[in-house]
Amino acid sequence: MAVIALEGMSFHAFHGYYEEEQKMGGAFILDVYLTTPSVARAAASDDLDGTINYETIYFICNAEMKKTSKMIEAVAQRILDRLSYQYEERTEHIKVRLRKCNPPLGGKVACAYIELESSSSGGSQGGGGRSFNDMDDDDDDMEFDNFGSMFR
């Protein structure tokens, strides 16, 4: 078993319940963890085809962070859904933690966060969300596994 993770992805995004938050934006930090049964093939071949490409993970997260939402729960659920769809055959468990830095609460608070998890046997936990197939027509339809080839 192996965990492939991206921690501390920083974004300036326009998520928030209040109009001011959606106009000014704020700082968000995103962590994702994908548990896969094995990376032995990638370790032996030294090739991306045998593992989960973290460049693709970042691309998915970045695309979802650009879509304004009132609730960070909605953003985290979209990210979880897209990662689950993209890697349904390669993962056993996925965890997404989205932190909103300095939330407007009238006092000093470092962050508020939502953490969602899914497993290959039980689906996502932490509330109902849209499935990948329910997403809007303007959502990205590109093949994510080929994303990295654009930079080679």
Phi, psi and omega per residue, in radians:
M1 nan 2.515 3.125
A2 -2.471 2.645 3.054
V3 -2.010 2.190 3.042
I4 -1.893 2.168 -3.000
A5 -2.387 2.642 2.898
L6 -2.147 2.108 -3.126
E7 -2.035 2.493 3.024
G8 1.326 0.460 3.041
M9 -1.150 2.139 -3.073
S10 -1.823 2.360 -3.139
F11 -2.406 2.519 2.879
H12 -1.760 2.025 -3.040
A13 -2.406 2.997 -2.988
F14 -2.031 0.833 3.121
H15 -1.679 2.385 3.080
G16 2.850 2.639 -3.117
Y17 -1.239 -0.595 -3.047
Y18 -1.582 2.549 -3.103
E19 -0.962 -0.680 -3.135
E20 -1.068 -0.680 3.130
E21 -1.140 -0.645 -3.121
Q22 -1.314 -0.377 3.100
K23 -1.531 -0.796 -3.063
M24 -1.510 -0.559 -3.074
G25 1.347 -3.135 -3.127
G26 -2.869 3.090 -3.111
A27 -1.568 2.379 3.114
F28 -2.324 2.532 3.087
I29 -2.181 2.284 -3.054
L30 -2.138 2.335 3.047
D31 -2.159 2.364 3.053
V32 -2.311 2.513 -3.111
Y33 -2.339 2.150 3.108
L34 -2.052 2.113 3.120
T35 -1.679 2.205 -3.107
T36 -2.147 2.596 -3.089
P37 -1.058 -0.616 -3.064
S38 -2.831 2.597 2.974
V39 -2.087 0.317 -3.069
A40 -1.031 -0.711 -3.128
R41 -1.104 -0.767 3.127
A42 -1.180 -0.680 -3.141
A43 -1.147 -0.663 -3.118
A44 -1.328 -0.663 -3.056
S45 -1.666 -0.263 -3.080
D46 0.999 0.742 -3.048
D47 -2.334 2.475 -3.125
L48 -1.115 -0.453 -3.095
D49 -1.071 -0.342 -3.107
G50 -1.680 0.197 -3.084
T51 -2.562 -2.996 3.072
I52 -1.731 2.137 -3.079
N53 -1.373 2.007 -3.106
Y54 -1.266 -0.277 2.998
E55 -1.149 -0.679 3.084
T56 -1.170 -0.710 3.091
I57 -0.997 -0.843 -3.131
Y58 -1.085 -0.737 3.136
F59 -1.012 -0.795 3.131
I60 -1.099 -0.816 -3.128
C61 -1.090 -0.789 3.141
N62 -1.062 -0.767 3.136
A63 -1.062 -0.728 -3.119
E64 -1.297 -0.578 3.123
M65 -1.184 -0.397 3.136
K66 -1.342 -0.237 -3.112
K67 -1.618 1.937 -3.086
T68 -1.080 2.358 3.074
S69 -2.426 2.671 3.087
K70 -1.313 -0.576 -3.024
M71 -2.051 2.346 3.088
I72 -1.173 -0.408 3.063
E73 -1.042 -0.711 3.141
A74 -1.150 -0.715 3.138
V75 -1.133 -0.837 -3.131
A76 -1.077 -0.684 3.137
Q77 -1.153 -0.708 3.098
R78 -1.079 -0.748 3.126
I79 -1.108 -0.804 3.120
L80 -1.050 -0.766 -3.136
D81 -1.095 -0.757 -3.106
R82 -1.227 -0.700 3.080
L83 -1.144 -0.708 3.115
S84 -1.087 -0.735 3.124
Y85 -1.161 -0.810 -3.085
Q86 -1.112 -0.658 -3.004
Y87 -2.086 0.501 -3.080
E88 -1.019 -0.547 -3.123
E89 -1.508 -0.237 -3.010
R90 -1.964 -0.139 -3.073
T91 -2.089 2.658 3.031
E92 -1.817 -0.458 -3.039
H93 -2.755 2.468 3.071
I94 -2.340 2.391 3.058
K95 -2.226 2.361 3.114
V96 -2.179 2.232 3.065
R97 -2.183 2.083 3.133
L98 -2.019 2.112 -3.140
R99 -1.879 2.334 3.034
K100 -1.782 1.998 -3.073
C101 -1.388 2.450 3.098
N102 0.857 1.007 -3.126
P103 -1.111 2.565 -3.084
P104 -1.339 1.477 -3.080
L105 -2.015 0.061 3.132
G106 1.478 0.110 3.107
G107 -2.672 3.054 -3.105
K108 -1.428 1.992 3.093
V109 -2.346 2.175 -3.099
A110 -1.087 -0.816 3.136
C111 -2.895 2.775 2.933
A112 -2.022 2.548 3.137
Y113 -2.536 2.771 3.013
I114 -2.137 2.431 3.088
E115 -2.233 2.164 3.139
L116 -2.132 2.610 3.132
E117 -2.391 2.660 3.013
S118 -2.428 2.740 3.042
S119 -2.322 2.741 -3.090
S120 -1.106 -0.401 -3.117
S121 -1.648 -0.466 -2.997
G122 -2.068 -0.048 -3.121
G123 1.334 -3.026 -3.062
S124 -1.331 2.632 3.100
Q125 -2.136 2.555 3.124
G126 1.965 0.340 3.091
G127 2.043 2.742 3.138
G128 -1.322 2.503 3.082
G129 -2.408 3.068 3.107
R130 -1.306 2.581 2.997
S131 -1.426 2.873 -3.135
F132 -1.007 -0.658 -3.099
N133 -1.240 -0.293 3.140
D134 -1.527 -0.034 -3.050
M135 -1.219 2.749 -3.103
D136 -1.062 2.755 3.133
D137 -1.071 -0.464 -3.102
D138 -1.438 0.003 3.082
D139 -1.204 2.662 -3.112
D140 -1.126 2.311 3.119
D141 -1.941 0.128 -3.035
M142 -1.254 2.759 3.086
E143 -1.324 1.905 -3.010
F144 -1.230 -0.506 -3.134
D145 -1.137 -0.357 -3.138
N146 -1.647 0.011 -3.072
F147 -1.032 -0.788 -3.097
G148 -1.085 -0.477 -3.117
S149 -1.154 -0.292 3.122
M150 -1.199 -0.339 -3.062
F151 -1.880 0.118 -3.117
R152 -1.737 nan nan
